Amino acid sequence: MTAEDQPRPLPKLSVIAREAGVSVATVSKALNGRSDVSAHTRRLVAEVLERRGYPRRRLKPARGSLVDVMLQGLDSAYALAILGGVEDAAWRLGVDVVVSTAARSTKNGQPPPAWLDRIGARDSAGALLVRTSPTATQRAWLADQGIPAVLVDPRRTPPRGVPVVAAANLAGARAATEHLIGLGHERIAIVTGRPGVPCAEERLAGYRAAMAGAGLPVDPRWEMCGYFQPEIALQVTRDLLAELPEPPTAVFACSDTMAVGVCQALAERGLRVPGDVSVVGFDDSLAAMYTVPGLTTVRQPWSELGGAALSALLSGLPPERLEVPTTLVVRGSTAPA
């Protein structure tokens, strides 16, 4: 690390105290996350630091603080698992959690405007936004209020500088495809997720990287879009099997639910899994464990995502992007070509 890379030392506490209009002891407490400092005072200290050239400086939330969690909904296994990871980390780190959900009618999963009013009223120490995408206005409001925010597995690509915690989707998809290649498969199709969604784009990129790394060609017809819906995955796989003179020897579905649709389409054509076609999913959901044969898949670190996101938020300076590793889980749906 060069001298230029070294973090700049903070101004003297007396300088910060004079400009913030508080005592030196109060500044010290704010910098160290003491619970007996109000959110208003903490913002005054943060504003002094920002004026003095520390624009990304964030004070650590105090123990006993409230942290807000916004989810798109609580009706999915992944949401409950992420929330469970947040709760476990909150207990360990000594903070309390307030959970809110975005209305289904809210455009693109954006938090409702009233949510910000509630955060401001209870002096929230920070916000985790799980698969929700705040608008530019909402992000600016949070920044103005000195409330740090971390996006967890966002549905849209956020601007640069916005902290994100996500699964290692590209690496997981590459591992899944390389598993099939290692079994001798060369004609490997993929059923992708919804275009424009970051995790879907990353999984497609991982598949392409593995195929290119092995020197294998990719027929454009092999790249099917299933929009993360099993019924669409079923139909596009039917269409592919009807179009090709011989089927691919393997299919990588970018979610377990889409893999179920793929398996149904193969069964309709009298093709066995894995005897004729190997199938890999992504998520390691209940569907993967209860299909016959069991589905080889990529395990999503849902619980770990929640814990890592809260830890990053409470660090005072969360990284721009933090990836949590995925794991390939091999079951009976894959076999040598």
Helices and strands as residue ranges (DSSP letters): G 3-5, H 13-20, H 24-31, H 39-51, E 66-71, H 77-93, E 96-101, G 107-109, H 113-121, E 126-130, H 136-144, E 149-152, E 164-167, H 169-182, E 188-192, H 198-213, G 220-222, E 223-225, H 230-243, E 250-253, H 256-268, E 278-280, H 286-290, E 297-299, H 302-314, E 321-324, E 327-329
